[in-house]
Structures are given as structure tokens and as C-alpha cells.
Amino acid sequence: MGTDRDTPLCVDCDGTLIRTDLLHEAVLLLVKQAPLKLLLLPFWLMRGKAYLKQRVSESVEFEWPTLPLNEAVIDAIGVARAAGRRTVLATASHQRLADGLASHLGLFDEVLATEGSVNLAGENKRARLVKHFGERGFDYVGDSNADLPVWASSRQAIVVSSGSGLANAARRVATVERVIAKPRAGLAGYVRALRLHQWLKNLLVFVPLAAAHQLTTAKGLLSGLFAFAAFSLCASAVYLLNDLLDLESDRRHIRKRLRPFAAGLIPVSHGFVLMPLLLVLSLAIAVLCLPTQFLVVLLSYFAVTLAYSLRLKRQVIVDVLILAGLYTLRVIGGGAATQVVPSFWLLAFSMFIFLSLALVKRYSELLITLQQNNASPAGRGYLVNDLPVLMSAGTSSSMVAVLVLALYINNPEIRTLYAEPLWLWLVPPLLLYWVSRLWMKTHRGEIDDDPVVFAVRDWQSLVVVALCGVLFVLAARTL
């Protein structure tokens, strides 16, 4: 940074000091802390952006330690303070939020922020800094084109950017002292945010077709593909919403803190745009390509996941029942799309096996909490003392699922679908092995918080699935 001790170092906040935007984060907190006030946002904005920031900041409370910081900027501020320079937080965020962040960090001698009717951005920020320190009387750290007027009046510019375009623009109006690289997600980060690997769960829409031996029919397969696409887009929209609402708790989690939104690698504003876009595309596929019954199931899926994200995921046991139900809704949706009604046996098996998988997910999260010497995971209603209960419920549910499968195989009506049902009696032992091994690995802490991802990566799980498929083919081979 600069070497002149008499020149203050002024630092922007959003995207510079922190890898996120305080206003966007505050709006997300408003969803959880005062959701009815969301209806007032348009009216607040009509009175100006400064007024909007004031009212939003008055309505929420931040957990400052969870915000993702730009460590390179923090280090630069530390160097400046060690050299005896005055440090100033100069931000377009509201004064109340800026004061809270500055108080938490303890790195600034003064805070200049939005207050009254003046939004401290762009030209307004430049005028304020010039009034305080004089033309060329300060160095300024910023990260966007809105900072170009400020740099034009600064002694030296410090550019925080993920590319060369902003730095080149800054060099045309100011002396650039240094460029601090800003991490960015890239395409891989957006793929992670959309959780494309989770689309594998939506293959469940093909289960009713497979169970009815209609998987090779062109009409059924096409309807199944449309259903898969609709569920996948809707699920990604829900994942984005869930990540946005879980920012604070994710940032306290040993693994989830690395998610693109939690880590500040993708701007929160991008989530605001992507989520409704994906949802609209999903609904368009449902309306234009599939029966009305499927649309009802898809809307039910979204409504349940929305309730889960906003409130129900903090309700003990209710949360895992909902997760199990969302798996089963995919099966029901597949039946609605292909006009194949799922049987009692299929729905009963789905209910118990998916409940076991949901409990695996929750047990894994709680085990990590125990290993971190915490009493309960952030954003959940469980305690580490609940681990034995979850283990008991999860293993019992998986055993009941195997029992339902055995009763189905013993059902005399099975001969309408399978000529040699005796082959199917080899499936329950394979399933018993898989669920027992899954729970043993879960207890050992060898499963991450998603059993489906584990199954896809685990060669033994893939072998079990392949063997079960072969047995079902052998049982039906003469029909």
C-alpha cells in the first residue's frame, strides 16, 4: 500500500472488504427475521435507495463473524495500521450496518456510510472523501466500475478484481498502486451451486415405468424425460433458495462454508436471478409437455421444499419425514407424468427406504457436530445426544423397507409381472447388505451429508444396484 503516513487508506465494503453485499444479505435476513416486511420493499425503494437501506438495516440483525472476508484486503489494512496510517471504511452500505461490521473487525478509525437521503456510492462517495481529505488526499480500495470516480480523486488506487478489465479502467483515471485478486467461482462454481449431481435423484421419476415394465415404450420414456427435466430444474431452484437462506449456518459448517454462495464466490444477486428463472423453466415444461396431474405434483414439491427451507427443517423428525416425502413425490410425479399409477407396494417401500436415507443425512451432520465439540448443528433442532435415537430409527426404517419388499415378492399377484419370481428372493439379502453397510459407514463417520452421492461413488453400491437389476430382468425374462 502507500507509504505516506499522512494519507488515510479508505476501503470499500461490498465486494472489497467482504466477498458479498450487505444489502443483499440483509434482504435475505429479512425473509427469515421479518418476512412480512418484504411487501414493503417496493414502497421503500420508491423513496430512494438510501431510504431502502435504512429501513432494511433497521429490520435485521447480522451475525458479523459469519461474513466471508477478503483476507488479502484485511492483510493490507493491517499493514497500513502497522505503518501508522489512518484507516477508513467508506461504503454505500447503511451507517448502522457499516458501524456494526467495523466494530466487529476493529480495523477502522472512522466509518463513512450511507445515511439520511444520501446513498454513498459513486460520485457521492467521491465528493464525501474529497470533502474529508481533499483532492488526492487519500488512497482508495475498491472493486467495481462505480469506484472509478473515487479513484479519479484519489492519490493511489488499489483495485480488487477477478480480471484485468477493471484494473485497466482504473489506470486510465488514477495511479494504480496494486491489484488484489478476487476469487471467482467460474463455471464449476455455478455447477456446484445448481448441484447438478443431485439431479440423479430425479431418476426416480422412471421408477413407476420400470416397475410396470413400460420403460421401453417411446411415449412413456419421453414423458419421463420431460418429468426428469422439470424436477431437475425445480430442484436446482430450490437448492439455490436453500443456500441463500442458509448462508449464516452454512458459514459455520466445516464443509458447507465452502459452498459458492456461503464463501462469497458467487454474488447473492446471481441467486436472486437464477432461482426464479429455473423455476419458470421447470413450470413451463410441466405446463406445455406433461399432464395437469404432474403440474400439481411439481407445485406440491416446490411448496413443501419452500416450507422446509423457511421453517420446517428446524423441526425435529418433521424434517426427515419431509425429506423422505420429497423422494417419494418424485416417484409419484413420475407416475403422474407417464400415467402409470404407482402401486401400494412401491409407495410403502419408498416411504421406509427414503426415511432411512434422510436419517443417514441427518445423522452424518450431527456426527460432524459432535466431532467439532458442539452441542447442536446450526439451523437444526437436534442435539448430539440424539445420535442413538437417529441410528435406531434409521436402521429400523431400512429393515422395514426390506420387509415390505419381501412381502411384495411373496404376493401371489406378482406372477402377473414376473414369470420367475423366485429370482427376486435374492434381492432382499442384497438390500440388507447394502443398508447395513450404509449405516455402519455412517456410524463411523465415513459418509458425507448426502447418501445418494456416496452411493454413486461407492463401487460396492453400484455392484448391488447392478445385481438387483439383473435379478429383476431374469425374473421377467419369459414374459
Backbone torsions as a table, in degrees:
resi	resn	phi	psi	omega
1	MET	NA	-173.9	179.7
2	GLY	-64.3	158.5	-178.3
3	THR	-106.3	-9.1	-178.6
4	ASP	-78.3	112.9	-176.1
5	ARG	-65.8	-19.4	-178.2
6	ASP	-84.7	-7.8	-178.5
7	THR	-97.3	115.5	179.7
8	PRO	-69.0	151.8	175.3
9	LEU	-101.8	114.6	-179.7
10	CYS	-102.7	131.8	-172.2
11	VAL	-124.8	128.5	173.3
12	ASP	-71.9	161.1	-178.3
13	CYS	-101.5	-69.7	-172.1
14	ASP	-64.4	121.5	179.6
15	GLY	79.6	-9.0	-178.5
16	THR	-113.9	-71.5	177.0
17	LEU	-69.7	-40.5	177.0
18	ILE	-118.0	152.3	-178.1
19	ARG	-92.1	44.4	177.8
20	THR	-161.6	-172.3	-178.4
21	ASP	-123.4	123.3	-175.2
22	LEU	-63.4	-36.1	179.9
23	LEU	-66.0	-44.9	179.4
24	HIS	-63.1	-41.8	178.8
25	GLU	-64.7	-37.6	-179.7
26	ALA	-66.1	-38.0	177.4
27	VAL	-63.3	-40.0	177.2
28	LEU	-64.5	-39.5	176.2
29	LEU	-64.9	-32.6	178.2
30	LEU	-62.1	-36.5	178.3
31	VAL	-58.2	-39.1	-176.5
32	LYS	-90.1	-36.9	-172.5
33	GLN	-92.2	-29.9	179.9
34	ALA	-152.0	66.1	-171.2
35	PRO	-59.9	-31.6	-178.8
36	LEU	-64.7	-24.7	-179.6
37	LYS	-72.1	-12.7	175.5
38	LEU	-59.1	-30.9	179.6
39	LEU	-66.2	-20.5	-177.9
40	LEU	-89.6	-10.8	-176.0
41	LEU	-54.9	-47.1	-179.8
42	PRO	-60.4	-37.3	-178.9
43	PHE	-71.3	-37.2	175.5
44	TRP	-64.1	-41.8	-178.1
45	LEU	-65.7	-32.5	178.5
46	MET	-61.0	-23.5	-179.9
47	ARG	-93.6	8.0	176.6
48	GLY	111.1	153.8	-177.3
49	LYS	-67.2	-34.1	178.8
50	ALA	-63.8	-40.5	179.5
51	TYR	-67.3	-40.3	176.8
52	LEU	-57.5	-47.0	-178.9
53	LYS	-63.0	-38.2	179.4
54	GLN	-63.0	-48.9	-175.8
55	ARG	-68.6	-38.4	178.1
56	VAL	-65.6	-44.1	-178.3
57	SER	-64.1	-31.0	178.6
58	GLU	-73.9	-15.2	-171.8
59	SER	-100.9	-6.1	-174.3
60	VAL	-132.0	161.1	174.5
61	GLU	-125.9	125.9	-178.5
62	PHE	-89.6	152.4	165.1
63	GLU	-103.0	90.8	-171.5
64	TRP	-57.7	-37.6	-177.5
65	PRO	-62.8	-16.5	-176.2
66	THR	-86.6	-13.2	-175.9
67	LEU	-66.7	138.1	178.8
68	PRO	-76.7	120.5	-178.0
69	LEU	-95.7	152.6	171.1
70	ASN	-88.1	99.8	-171.7
71	GLU	-62.0	-31.9	179.4
72	ALA	-65.7	-37.7	177.3
73	VAL	-69.5	-40.9	176.9
74	ILE	-58.3	-43.4	179.1
75	ASP	-63.3	-40.9	-179.5
76	ALA	-64.6	-38.1	176.8
77	ILE	-64.6	-40.7	178.2
78	GLY	-60.9	-40.3	178.5
79	VAL	-63.9	-42.9	-180.0
80	ALA	-63.8	-42.4	179.7
81	ARG	-66.1	-39.2	179.0
82	ALA	-63.7	-27.9	179.0
83	ALA	-85.2	2.0	177.7
84	GLY	86.2	13.3	-178.9
85	ARG	-82.1	152.0	175.2
86	ARG	-80.5	134.2	-179.5
87	THR	-116.5	137.3	-174.4
88	VAL	-131.3	131.1	171.6
89	LEU	-89.7	112.7	-177.5
90	ALA	-117.4	105.5	-169.6
91	THR	-138.9	153.2	174.8
92	ALA	-82.0	-7.0	175.0
93	SER	-65.7	159.2	-177.8
94	HIS	-67.7	151.1	-176.6
95	GLN	-54.9	-39.9	-177.8
96	ARG	-62.4	-43.5	179.7
97	LEU	-71.9	-41.5	179.9
98	ALA	-62.1	-41.0	177.7
99	ASP	-63.8	-39.8	179.5
100	GLY	-63.5	-44.7	179.5
101	LEU	-66.2	-44.0	-179.7
102	ALA	-63.5	-39.2	178.3
103	SER	-64.4	-38.6	178.7
104	HIS	-66.4	-43.8	-175.7
105	LEU	-77.8	-34.5	-178.8
106	GLY	64.5	34.6	-175.3
107	LEU	-113.6	-4.4	-171.1
108	PHE	-122.2	142.8	176.7
109	ASP	-86.6	-21.3	-177.0
110	GLU	-153.9	152.1	179.0
111	VAL	-127.3	122.4	173.6
112	LEU	-114.3	123.6	-173.9
113	ALA	-150.4	176.3	178.4
114	THR	-65.8	130.8	174.9
115	GLU	-156.2	159.2	-176.9
116	GLY	61.1	-130.9	-178.5
117	SER	-103.4	4.9	-175.8
118	VAL	-102.6	116.8	174.6
119	ASN	-85.3	112.2	-170.7
120	LEU	-80.3	72.3	177.9
121	ALA	-137.4	154.7	174.3
122	GLY	57.1	-125.2	-176.8
123	GLU	-62.4	-35.3	178.3
124	ASN	-63.8	-39.9	178.5
125	LYS	-67.4	-42.6	178.9
126	ARG	-57.8	-47.0	-178.1
127	ALA	-63.2	-38.9	-179.2
128	ARG	-66.7	-43.1	-178.7
129	LEU	-69.5	-38.3	177.9
130	VAL	-65.3	-39.7	178.6
131	LYS	-63.0	-38.0	-178.3
132	HIS	-76.3	-42.7	-167.9
133	PHE	-122.6	-6.8	179.4
134	GLY	88.8	159.6	177.5
135	GLU	-64.1	130.7	-176.6
136	ARG	61.9	22.0	-177.0
137	GLY	-99.5	15.0	-179.4
138	PHE	-154.4	155.8	168.6
139	ASP	-101.4	148.9	-174.2
140	TYR	-135.0	134.2	177.8
141	VAL	-108.3	118.4	-179.7
142	GLY	-142.4	178.2	-172.3
143	ASP	-139.7	6.4	-174.0
144	SER	-144.6	170.5	178.3
145	ASN	-63.2	-26.5	177.9
146	ALA	-63.5	-17.1	-179.3
147	ASP	-88.6	-5.7	-177.9
148	LEU	-59.0	-43.4	176.6
149	PRO	-61.0	-34.7	-179.9
150	VAL	-68.8	-44.0	178.3
151	TRP	-62.1	-34.5	-179.0
152	ALA	-61.3	-25.2	179.3
153	SER	-104.9	4.2	-178.4
154	SER	-92.0	161.3	174.5
155	ARG	-71.4	-46.5	178.0
156	GLN	-140.2	147.6	179.2
157	ALA	-107.0	135.0	171.8
158	ILE	-116.4	115.7	-170.8
159	VAL	-102.4	126.9	174.2
160	VAL	-105.0	112.1	-172.0
161	SER	-154.5	153.6	177.3
162	SER	-95.8	-3.9	179.4
163	GLY	-142.8	-176.1	-175.9
164	SER	-93.2	-14.9	-174.3
165	GLY	-60.9	-46.2	-178.5
166	LEU	-67.4	-41.4	179.8
167	ALA	-62.2	-40.3	178.2
168	ASN	-64.3	-40.4	178.2
169	ALA	-64.8	-39.3	179.3
170	ALA	-65.8	-36.4	-179.2
171	ARG	-65.7	-23.3	179.6
172	ARG	-76.5	-16.5	-177.7
173	VAL	-121.4	-9.8	-174.8
174	ALA	-156.6	170.1	173.3
175	THR	-86.6	115.0	-178.9
176	VAL	-86.1	113.8	-178.6
177	GLU	-76.4	-38.3	177.3
178	ARG	-165.7	163.2	176.5
179	VAL	-119.6	125.7	177.4
180	ILE	-101.5	122.1	-177.4
181	ALA	-68.0	134.8	176.2
182	LYS	-104.8	123.6	179.2
183	PRO	-64.4	143.1	177.5
184	ARG	-134.7	157.0	-172.3
185	ALA	-78.6	-40.2	-173.2
186	GLY	72.0	-174.1	-178.3
187	LEU	-60.9	-39.3	-179.4
188	ALA	-61.1	-35.0	179.2
189	GLY	-66.2	-39.3	178.3
190	TYR	-69.4	-35.9	175.5
191	VAL	-61.8	-41.6	177.1
192	ARG	-64.3	-41.6	-178.9
193	ALA	-64.6	-39.1	178.8
194	LEU	-77.4	-14.5	179.7
195	ARG	52.6	57.5	-178.3
196	LEU	-60.9	-28.5	178.4
197	HIS	-64.3	-24.9	179.6
198	GLN	-74.4	-10.7	177.4
199	TRP	-62.9	-18.9	176.9
200	LEU	-56.5	-33.0	179.4
201	LYS	-60.7	-28.5	-176.3
202	ASN	-77.5	-5.1	170.7
203	LEU	-64.1	-13.0	177.2
204	LEU	-62.1	-19.4	178.5
205	VAL	-64.9	-20.1	179.8
206	PHE	-87.0	-8.6	-176.3
207	VAL	-60.7	-46.1	178.3
208	PRO	-58.5	-39.7	177.2
209	LEU	-61.9	-45.8	-179.1
210	ALA	-64.6	-42.4	-179.1
211	ALA	-65.2	-29.3	179.8
212	ALA	-93.3	6.3	179.9
213	HIS	59.7	38.2	179.6
214	GLN	-120.3	21.0	-174.6
215	LEU	-67.5	-23.3	-177.1
216	THR	-94.4	0.2	178.4
217	THR	-75.5	133.9	-174.3
218	ALA	-61.5	-45.3	-177.8
219	LYS	-64.2	-45.7	-179.7
220	GLY	-64.3	-41.3	-179.3
221	LEU	-65.5	-41.2	179.3
222	LEU	-64.8	-43.6	177.8
223	SER	-62.8	-38.4	177.6
224	GLY	-63.6	-38.8	179.0
225	LEU	-66.0	-41.2	176.2
226	PHE	-62.5	-42.7	179.1
227	ALA	-63.3	-40.7	177.8
228	PHE	-60.1	-45.7	-179.5
229	ALA	-64.4	-43.0	-179.1
230	ALA	-64.2	-45.6	179.4
231	PHE	-65.3	-38.1	-177.4
232	SER	-65.9	-45.6	178.9
233	LEU	-65.2	-41.4	178.4
234	CYS	-64.3	-42.4	-179.9
235	ALA	-62.7	-41.2	178.7
236	SER	-64.3	-38.4	175.8
237	ALA	-60.6	-40.8	180.0
238	VAL	-68.8	-39.1	177.9
239	TYR	-61.9	-41.7	177.4
240	LEU	-61.0	-46.6	179.5
241	LEU	-60.9	-44.5	-178.8
242	ASN	-62.9	-41.4	179.4
243	ASP	-66.7	-37.0	179.0
244	LEU	-67.4	-40.4	-179.3
245	LEU	-76.2	-20.0	-176.6
246	ASP	-102.1	18.4	-173.8
247	LEU	-54.3	-48.4	-175.3
248	GLU	-65.7	-46.9	-178.7
249	SER	-69.0	-37.2	177.7
250	ASP	-62.2	-37.1	-178.0
251	ARG	-70.7	-15.4	175.9
252	ARG	-95.6	-2.2	-177.2
253	HIS	-93.7	141.1	-174.0
254	ILE	-62.6	-32.6	179.3
255	ARG	-106.0	-41.8	-174.8
256	LYS	-66.7	-19.0	179.0
257	ARG	-64.7	-15.7	179.5
258	LEU	-90.0	-2.8	176.6
259	ARG	-60.5	147.2	-172.0
260	PRO	-54.3	-42.8	180.0
261	PHE	-72.7	-43.4	-179.2
262	ALA	-62.2	-37.5	-178.4
263	ALA	-83.1	-6.1	-179.2
264	GLY	77.2	18.6	179.6
265	LEU	-80.3	-26.8	175.5
266	ILE	-120.6	130.0	179.5
267	PRO	-60.8	141.2	177.6
268	VAL	-57.4	-34.2	-179.3
269	SER	-60.8	-31.6	177.6
270	HIS	-65.3	-35.8	176.0
271	GLY	-64.7	-38.1	178.0
272	PHE	-59.8	-33.5	-178.1
273	VAL	-84.2	-45.7	-174.4
274	LEU	-66.8	-39.6	-174.8
275	MET	-59.3	-54.5	179.1
276	PRO	-65.7	-31.8	178.9
277	LEU	-62.3	-47.8	178.8
278	LEU	-63.1	-39.4	-179.7
279	LEU	-64.5	-42.6	179.0
280	VAL	-63.4	-42.8	177.7
281	LEU	-61.6	-41.5	179.0
282	SER	-62.1	-47.4	-179.4
283	LEU	-66.6	-34.1	178.7
284	ALA	-63.0	-42.7	177.4
285	ILE	-62.4	-43.3	-179.1
286	ALA	-63.5	-41.8	-177.2
287	VAL	-72.6	-41.6	-172.5
288	LEU	-86.3	-25.6	-169.0
289	CYS	-120.6	-10.6	-171.9
290	LEU	-133.2	162.2	-179.7
291	PRO	-62.5	159.8	-179.8
292	THR	-60.3	-34.5	-179.5
293	GLN	-59.4	-36.6	178.5
294	PHE	-66.2	-41.0	178.6
295	LEU	-59.1	-40.4	178.1
296	VAL	-61.6	-43.5	179.3
297	VAL	-64.8	-42.8	-178.8
298	LEU	-64.0	-42.8	177.6
299	LEU	-64.7	-37.1	176.5
300	SER	-63.9	-41.6	177.9
301	TYR	-59.0	-46.9	-178.9
302	PHE	-66.2	-41.5	-179.0
303	ALA	-63.3	-41.9	-179.9
304	VAL	-67.2	-43.4	179.6
305	THR	-66.1	-34.5	177.0
306	LEU	-64.5	-45.7	177.3
307	ALA	-63.0	-37.4	178.3
308	TYR	-63.3	-46.9	-177.1
309	SER	-66.0	-37.6	-175.3
310	LEU	-80.4	-35.7	-170.8
311	ARG	-144.0	-49.1	-163.8
312	LEU	-71.8	-17.9	179.8
313	LYS	-69.9	-11.6	177.0
314	ARG	-94.9	2.4	179.6
315	GLN	-96.8	119.4	-177.0
316	VAL	-59.6	136.5	180.0
317	ILE	70.3	-42.0	177.2
318	VAL	-56.8	-38.7	-177.0
319	ASP	-62.6	-44.2	-178.5
320	VAL	-72.6	-32.9	175.8
321	LEU	-63.7	-38.2	178.0
322	ILE	-68.0	-43.2	177.9
323	LEU	-59.4	-42.6	177.2
324	ALA	-63.6	-40.7	179.2
325	GLY	-64.3	-34.3	179.6
326	LEU	-67.9	-36.1	172.4
327	TYR	-60.6	-48.3	-176.7
328	THR	-65.7	-33.6	176.9
329	LEU	-61.2	-31.2	176.5
330	ARG	-64.6	-41.1	177.3
331	VAL	-63.6	-45.9	179.4
332	ILE	-63.3	-39.6	177.4
333	GLY	-62.9	-39.7	176.4
334	GLY	-61.9	-39.6	177.2
335	GLY	-65.6	-39.8	179.4
336	ALA	-66.6	-37.3	-178.6
337	ALA	-70.1	-37.6	-174.8
338	THR	-99.5	-0.7	-178.9
339	GLN	61.5	32.0	173.7
340	VAL	-112.9	114.4	-175.7
341	VAL	-76.5	120.7	177.2
342	PRO	-61.7	140.6	-178.7
343	SER	-77.4	164.6	174.5
344	PHE	-56.1	-42.8	-176.6
345	TRP	-63.0	-41.9	-179.0
346	LEU	-65.5	-43.5	-178.9
347	LEU	-68.8	-38.5	179.1
348	ALA	-65.5	-45.3	178.0
349	PHE	-60.7	-44.6	-179.1
350	SER	-59.6	-43.7	-176.4
351	MET	-58.8	-45.8	-175.3
352	PHE	-78.6	-40.3	-178.3
353	ILE	-69.9	-35.8	179.9
354	PHE	-74.8	-30.7	174.1
355	LEU	-63.8	-40.0	178.0
356	SER	-62.8	-42.0	179.4
357	LEU	-65.9	-38.5	177.8
358	ALA	-63.9	-37.6	178.9
359	LEU	-70.4	-32.0	173.4
360	VAL	-60.5	-45.6	179.4
361	LYS	-58.7	-47.7	-177.1
362	ARG	-71.1	-38.1	178.7
363	TYR	-61.6	-42.1	-179.1
364	SER	-62.3	-42.7	178.4
365	GLU	-63.1	-41.4	-177.7
366	LEU	-69.9	-33.7	178.1
367	LEU	-66.1	-38.8	175.9
368	ILE	-62.9	-39.7	177.8
369	THR	-60.4	-42.7	177.7
370	LEU	-62.4	-42.5	-179.1
371	GLN	-66.4	-24.1	177.5
372	GLN	-90.4	6.1	179.3
373	ASN	61.4	34.1	174.5
374	ASN	-103.6	155.5	-178.1
375	ALA	-82.0	-31.7	-178.0
376	SER	-153.9	149.8	179.0
377	PRO	-73.5	149.8	-179.8
378	ALA	-65.4	133.6	176.0
379	GLY	78.2	9.7	179.8
380	ARG	-124.9	162.7	-178.4
381	GLY	-99.7	7.5	-175.3
382	TYR	-90.8	159.5	171.8
383	LEU	-118.2	155.6	-179.9
384	VAL	-62.0	-23.3	176.6
385	ASN	-67.8	-11.8	-179.6
386	ASP	-83.2	-5.6	-176.5
387	LEU	-54.0	-47.1	179.3
388	PRO	-61.8	-34.6	179.7
389	VAL	-67.0	-43.8	179.3
390	LEU	-64.4	-40.4	177.4
391	MET	-60.9	-45.7	-179.5
392	SER	-63.3	-45.8	-179.5
393	ALA	-65.4	-40.3	-177.4
394	GLY	-68.3	-46.2	179.6
395	THR	-67.2	-38.4	179.0
396	SER	-63.3	-42.5	-180.0
397	SER	-62.9	-39.6	179.3
398	SER	-67.3	-36.4	177.7
399	MET	-67.2	-37.6	178.0
400	VAL	-65.1	-37.8	177.6
401	ALA	-60.6	-42.8	177.9
402	VAL	-65.1	-38.3	178.4
403	LEU	-63.5	-42.5	177.6
404	VAL	-59.9	-42.2	178.2
405	LEU	-61.7	-42.6	179.3
406	ALA	-63.8	-41.0	178.4
407	LEU	-65.3	-36.3	176.7
408	TYR	-63.2	-44.7	-179.4
409	ILE	-63.8	-32.7	-178.9
410	ASN	-81.5	-7.7	-179.1
411	ASN	-70.0	125.0	-177.8
412	PRO	-57.1	-28.4	-177.9
413	GLU	-69.5	-8.8	-177.5
414	ILE	-64.2	-23.1	-178.2
415	ARG	-68.4	-11.8	174.9
416	THR	-73.1	-19.2	179.5
417	LEU	-111.5	-27.1	-174.4
418	TYR	-128.6	125.4	179.0
419	ALA	-76.5	-32.4	-177.7
420	GLU	-125.4	69.3	-174.9
421	PRO	-66.2	-13.0	179.1
422	LEU	-60.2	-29.1	177.1
423	TRP	-59.8	-31.3	-175.0
424	LEU	-69.0	-19.0	180.0
425	TRP	-68.4	-10.7	174.9
426	LEU	-84.2	-12.7	-179.1
427	VAL	-72.0	-47.1	180.0
428	PRO	-54.7	-42.9	177.2
429	PRO	-61.5	-38.7	177.4
430	LEU	-63.2	-41.5	179.8
431	LEU	-68.5	-38.0	175.8
432	LEU	-59.1	-43.2	178.3
433	TYR	-61.2	-45.2	-174.5
434	TRP	-66.2	-47.7	-177.0
435	VAL	-69.3	-34.6	178.4
436	SER	-66.3	-43.4	178.7
437	ARG	-65.8	-39.5	178.9
438	LEU	-59.3	-46.5	-178.6
439	TRP	-70.9	-31.6	176.5
440	MET	-65.6	-43.7	178.7
441	LYS	-67.3	-35.1	176.7
442	THR	-62.5	-44.1	180.0
443	HIS	-64.2	-31.6	179.0
444	ARG	-80.4	-6.8	-178.5
445	GLY	80.6	22.7	-177.5
446	GLU	-97.1	3.8	178.2
447	ILE	-112.3	133.3	173.4
448	ASP	-75.1	-170.2	-172.6
449	ASP	-81.7	16.6	177.1
450	ASP	-139.3	105.1	-177.9
451	PRO	-66.4	-27.1	179.5
452	VAL	-66.5	-43.2	177.3
453	VAL	-61.8	-41.0	177.3
454	PHE	-59.4	-46.2	-176.5
455	ALA	-62.3	-38.2	-178.9
456	VAL	-68.4	-31.5	-177.8
457	ARG	-91.1	-12.9	-173.9
458	ASP	-93.9	120.0	-174.6
459	TRP	-66.2	-33.3	179.2
460	GLN	-67.4	-37.5	176.3
461	SER	-63.3	-41.8	179.3
462	LEU	-65.0	-36.8	177.7
463	VAL	-65.7	-42.5	178.7
464	VAL	-60.7	-44.5	178.8
465	VAL	-61.8	-43.4	-179.6
466	ALA	-63.9	-43.3	179.8
467	LEU	-64.0	-41.1	177.7
468	CYS	-62.1	-40.8	177.9
469	GLY	-62.3	-42.9	178.4
470	VAL	-61.8	-41.8	-179.6
471	LEU	-64.4	-39.7	177.6
472	PHE	-66.5	-37.3	177.7
473	VAL	-66.3	-43.6	179.3
474	LEU	-63.3	-37.6	-179.1
475	ALA	-67.3	-28.5	-176.6
476	ALA	-106.1	9.9	-166.3
477	ARG	-65.6	-26.3	-175.7
478	THR	-96.9	1.4	-179.3
479	LEU	-87.7	NA	NA
